[in-house]
Amino acid sequence: MRSKLCLALLLTVALLGLPGAAVADQQWKTNNAIWRLRDICTTQAQKAYPDYTPESNAKREKALNACLRQSNLPVEGSSAPAPAPTPQK
């Protein structure tokens, strides 16, 4: 009798935890996609301006920020908040 009660309690707890796991999984996927886009932008900027001179560093930063803006991602070092998503109608 006790084992059935424990099993029922365990199944109830497991089922209650499923919606939270789905939300966490979606957040992980979203964050992973954002980091992937940021990595692509960083790699492109590094390939375009590989030198470590002050001029190349400035151009690389400008290229990185332009790529981030095109991807609708927040620009590094910007004090402005990220653009708000447009509401869907």
C-alpha positions as CSV (number, residue, x, y, z in Angstrom):
1,M,0.0,0.0,0.0
2,R,2.8,2.4,0.9
3,S,4.7,1.7,-2.3
4,K,1.6,2.6,-4.4
5,L,1.2,5.8,-2.5
6,C,4.8,6.7,-3.0
7,L,4.5,5.9,-6.7
8,A,1.4,8.0,-7.1
9,L,3.1,10.9,-5.3
10,L,6.2,10.6,-7.4
11,L,4.1,10.6,-10.6
12,T,2.1,13.7,-9.5
13,V,5.3,15.6,-8.7
14,A,6.7,14.6,-12.1
15,L,3.6,15.7,-14.0
16,L,3.5,19.0,-12.2
17,G,7.1,19.7,-13.2
18,L,6.5,19.2,-16.9
19,P,5.2,22.7,-17.8
20,G,8.1,24.4,-16.1
21,A,10.5,22.2,-17.9
22,A,9.0,23.1,-21.3
23,V,9.3,26.8,-20.5
24,A,12.9,26.4,-19.5
25,D,13.6,24.4,-22.6
26,Q,12.2,27.2,-24.8
27,Q,14.2,29.8,-22.9
28,W,17.3,27.7,-23.5
29,K,16.6,27.5,-27.2
30,T,16.0,31.2,-27.5
31,N,19.2,32.1,-25.6
32,N,21.2,29.5,-27.6
33,A,20.0,31.1,-30.9
34,I,21.0,34.6,-29.6
35,W,24.5,33.4,-28.6
36,R,24.9,31.7,-32.0
37,L,24.1,34.9,-33.8
38,R,26.5,36.9,-31.6
39,D,29.2,34.4,-32.3
40,I,28.6,34.6,-36.1
41,C,28.8,38.4,-35.9
42,T,32.0,38.3,-33.8
43,T,33.6,35.8,-36.3
44,Q,32.7,37.9,-39.3
45,A,34.1,41.1,-37.7
46,Q,37.3,39.3,-36.7
47,K,37.8,37.9,-40.2
48,A,37.2,41.3,-41.7
49,Y,39.7,43.1,-39.4
50,P,42.2,40.6,-38.0
51,D,44.9,43.1,-36.9
52,Y,45.1,44.4,-33.4
53,T,46.0,48.0,-34.3
54,P,43.8,50.8,-32.8
55,E,42.3,51.5,-36.2
56,S,41.5,47.8,-36.9
57,N,40.0,47.4,-33.4
58,A,37.7,50.4,-34.0
59,K,36.7,49.1,-37.4
60,R,36.1,45.6,-36.0
61,E,33.9,47.0,-33.2
62,K,32.0,49.1,-35.8
63,A,31.4,46.0,-38.0
64,L,30.4,43.9,-35.0
65,N,27.9,46.5,-33.8
66,A,26.5,46.8,-37.4
67,C,26.0,43.1,-37.6
68,L,24.3,43.0,-34.2
69,R,21.9,45.7,-35.2
70,Q,21.1,43.9,-38.5
71,S,20.3,40.8,-36.4
72,N,18.1,42.9,-34.0
73,L,20.4,42.2,-31.1
74,P,21.5,44.7,-28.5
75,V,24.8,46.4,-29.3
76,E,27.7,45.9,-26.9
77,G,28.5,48.8,-24.7
78,S,25.2,50.5,-25.5
79,S,23.4,52.2,-22.6
80,A,20.2,52.1,-24.6
81,P,17.9,49.2,-23.9
82,A,17.3,46.6,-26.6
83,P,14.4,47.5,-29.0
84,A,11.1,46.4,-27.8
85,P,9.4,43.7,-30.0
86,T,6.6,44.8,-32.2
87,P,3.2,43.5,-31.1
88,Q,1.6,40.9,-33.4
89,K,-1.9,41.7,-34.7
